[in-house]
Amino acid sequence: MKITELIDGFSIWTTNEEKLLLKKIGDNPTPISSFTEHEQFKIESMIRKSLITKIGHKNPLVVANEKDKKI
């Protein structure tokens, strides 16, 4: 028996605050500097959770990952 047969679905746990940030970011690349310091801290943790993708190095942009659109 395969593990995928045992597990119905796989989801990453998110807080209510993270869900709101995901909706705020959406599909449009948004500069990380446009968020407050607290939101930037949350965004960095969401990048580590693979909920958000960071694009670039000098003035990075963030975008929500496709697999989490159901939120």
C-alpha positions as CSV (number, residue, x, y, z in Angstrom):
1,M,0.0,0.0,0.0
2,K,1.3,3.4,-0.9
3,I,1.4,6.4,1.4
4,T,-0.7,8.5,-1.1
5,E,-3.4,5.9,-0.7
6,L,-3.5,6.3,3.1
7,I,-3.4,10.1,3.1
8,D,-6.6,11.8,1.6
9,G,-5.1,15.2,1.2
10,F,-2.1,17.2,2.2
11,S,-2.4,20.8,3.4
12,I,-0.2,23.3,5.1
13,W,-1.6,24.8,8.3
14,T,-2.1,28.5,8.1
15,T,-3.3,31.1,10.6
16,N,-6.2,33.5,9.9
17,E,-3.6,36.3,9.6
18,E,-1.7,34.3,6.9
19,K,-5.0,33.6,5.0
20,L,-5.7,37.3,4.9
21,L,-2.2,38.0,3.6
22,L,-2.6,35.3,0.9
23,K,-5.8,37.0,-0.3
24,K,-4.1,40.4,-0.2
25,I,-1.2,39.2,-2.3
26,G,-3.2,37.2,-4.7
27,D,-1.8,36.5,-8.3
28,N,-0.2,39.9,-8.8
29,P,3.5,40.2,-8.0
30,T,3.7,42.7,-5.1
31,P,6.8,44.4,-3.8
32,I,7.7,43.1,-0.3
33,S,8.5,46.7,0.7
34,S,4.9,47.8,0.3
35,F,3.9,45.8,3.4
36,T,4.3,46.8,7.0
37,E,7.2,45.4,9.0
38,H,4.9,42.9,10.8
39,E,3.5,41.7,7.5
40,Q,7.0,41.3,6.1
41,F,7.9,39.1,9.0
42,K,4.8,37.0,8.4
43,I,5.6,36.9,4.6
44,E,9.1,35.6,5.3
45,S,7.7,32.7,7.4
46,M,5.2,32.0,4.7
47,I,8.0,31.8,2.1
48,R,9.6,29.1,4.3
49,K,6.3,27.2,4.4
50,S,6.2,27.5,0.5
51,L,2.9,29.3,0.6
52,I,4.4,32.3,-1.1
53,T,7.1,32.6,-3.8
54,K,9.7,35.4,-3.6
55,I,11.0,36.7,-7.0
56,G,14.2,38.8,-7.2
57,H,16.9,39.9,-4.9
58,K,17.3,43.8,-4.9
59,N,13.6,44.7,-4.6
60,P,11.9,41.3,-4.2
61,L,8.3,40.7,-5.3
62,V,6.1,38.1,-3.7
63,V,3.2,36.1,-5.2
64,A,0.9,33.4,-3.7
65,N,1.5,29.9,-4.9
66,E,-1.0,28.3,-7.2
67,K,-1.7,25.2,-5.1
68,D,-3.1,27.4,-2.3
69,K,-5.8,29.3,-4.3
70,K,-8.5,27.3,-2.6
71,I,-8.0,29.4,0.6
